[in-house]
Amino acid sequence: MTTGHFDYAVGMSGGVDSSVTAALLKAQGHSVVGLTMKIWDGAVQIQEGLKHACYGPGEEEDIAAAEAVCGQLGMELVVVDLCQEYRTFVLDYFRAEYLAGRTPNPCVVCNKKVKFGFLLEKAAAAGVSFDRFATGHYARIVERDGRLHLRRALDRTKDQTYFIHQLAHEQLQRIAFPLGDLT
């Protein structure tokens, strides 16, 4: 596993948005390392048509895509096993909410607890040090009256603040959303 200090760690999904985020930061001259979550453990049966969602057997392809992008950008990718955390904080939550007759939102919980929580903690515990964590989310962080606030992306058609609206002020202090100012 990669150890050392970087300006940015980028949450790499293998998709276009996280890849562009990493490329932008590299082009600006920053030292960047990629972080990818391994959350699929095969314990849940997934319907054929859903295999390329963020959770499912298509995860290996997503990790391979993230590795390819990182290789092209000259940066390393660290894959962090978060299967247990995902099961506990996302899948179990989803099941409990559904059985209680409420509509769960697993993306909000995953972002708050897993992606912007356990991913960063486990990477740091493994010796990956970085100043800020960036993702390909379309959102902005603005400072007002000494506090950081989450704001919608300039491109309202791509805005993703709903999925990250529960991030705490302490989390926002180390986060960057480079795509949020793009139109």
Backbone hydrogen bonds, N-H to C=O, Kabsch-Sander energy under -0.5 kcal/mol:
donor,donor_aa,acceptor,acceptor_aa,energy
4,G,127,G,-2.1
6,F,129,S,-2.3
7,D,31,S,-0.8
8,Y,31,S,-2.3
9,A,132,R,-2.2
10,V,33,V,-2.5
11,G,134,A,-2.6
12,M,10,V,-0.8
12,M,35,L,-3.0
13,S,11,G,-0.5
19,S,15,G,-1.5
20,V,16,V,-2.8
21,T,17,D,-2.1
22,A,18,S,-2.3
23,A,19,S,-2.4
24,L,20,V,-2.8
25,L,21,T,-2.1
26,K,22,A,-2.5
27,A,23,A,-2.6
28,Q,24,L,-1.4
29,G,26,K,-1.9
30,H,25,L,-2.1
32,V,30,H,-0.5
33,V,8,Y,-1.9
34,G,76,E,-3.2
35,L,10,V,-2.9
36,T,78,V,-2.6
38,K,80,V,-3.0
39,I,37,M,-0.7
41,D,39,I,-0.5
50,L,47,Q,-1.7
51,K,48,E,-1.3
53,A,50,L,-1.7
58,G,51,K,-1.2
59,E,56,G,-1.8
60,E,57,P,-0.7
61,E,58,G,-0.5
62,D,58,G,-1.7
63,I,59,E,-2.6
64,A,60,E,-2.2
65,A,61,E,-2.2
66,A,62,D,-2.4
67,E,63,I,-2.6
68,A,64,A,-2.2
69,V,65,A,-2.3
70,C,66,A,-2.6
71,G,67,E,-2.4
72,Q,68,A,-2.2
73,L,69,V,-2.0
74,G,70,C,-0.6
74,G,71,G,-0.8
75,M,70,C,-2.9
78,V,34,G,-2.9
79,V,77,L,-0.5
80,V,36,T,-3.2
80,V,78,V,-0.6
81,D,79,V,-0.5
82,L,38,K,-3.1
82,L,80,V,-0.6
86,Y,82,L,-2.8
87,R,83,C,-2.4
88,T,84,Q,-2.6
89,F,85,E,-2.8
90,V,86,Y,-2.1
91,L,86,Y,-2.1
92,D,87,R,-2.7
94,F,90,V,-2.7
95,R,91,L,-2.5
96,A,92,D,-2.4
97,E,93,Y,-2.7
98,Y,94,F,-2.5
99,L,95,R,-2.6
100,A,96,A,-1.4
101,G,98,Y,-1.5
102,R,97,E,-2.7
109,V,105,N,-1.5
110,C,106,P,-2.9
111,N,107,C,-2.5
112,K,108,V,-2.2
113,K,109,V,-2.7
114,V,109,V,-0.6
114,V,110,C,-1.7
115,K,110,C,-2.3
116,F,111,N,-2.3
117,G,114,V,-0.6
118,F,113,K,-2.4
119,L,114,V,-2.9
121,E,117,G,-2.2
122,K,118,F,-3.0
123,A,119,L,-2.0
124,A,120,L,-2.2
125,A,121,E,-2.4
126,A,122,K,-1.3
127,G,124,A,-1.7
128,V,123,A,-2.5
129,S,4,G,-3.0
129,S,127,G,-0.8
131,D,6,F,-1.5
132,R,7,D,-1.7
133,F,174,R,-3.7
134,A,9,A,-2.9
135,T,176,A,-1.4
139,A,137,H,-1.1
140,R,151,R,-2.7
142,V,149,H,-2.7
144,R,147,R,-3.0
147,R,144,R,-1.7
149,H,142,V,-3.0
151,R,140,R,-3.3
153,A,138,Y,-0.6
154,L,180,G,-2.7
155,D,182,L,-0.6
156,R,154,L,-1.3
158,K,155,D,-1.8
159,D,155,D,-0.6
160,Q,138,Y,-3.0
163,F,160,Q,-1.1
164,I,160,Q,-0.6
164,I,161,T,-1.0
165,H,161,T,-0.6
165,H,162,Y,-0.7
167,L,164,I,-1.7
171,Q,168,A,-0.5
172,L,168,A,-2.4
173,Q,169,H,-1.3
174,R,171,Q,-1.5
175,I,172,L,-1.2
176,A,133,F,-2.2
180,G,177,F,-1.8
181,D,178,P,-0.6
182,L,179,L,-1.6
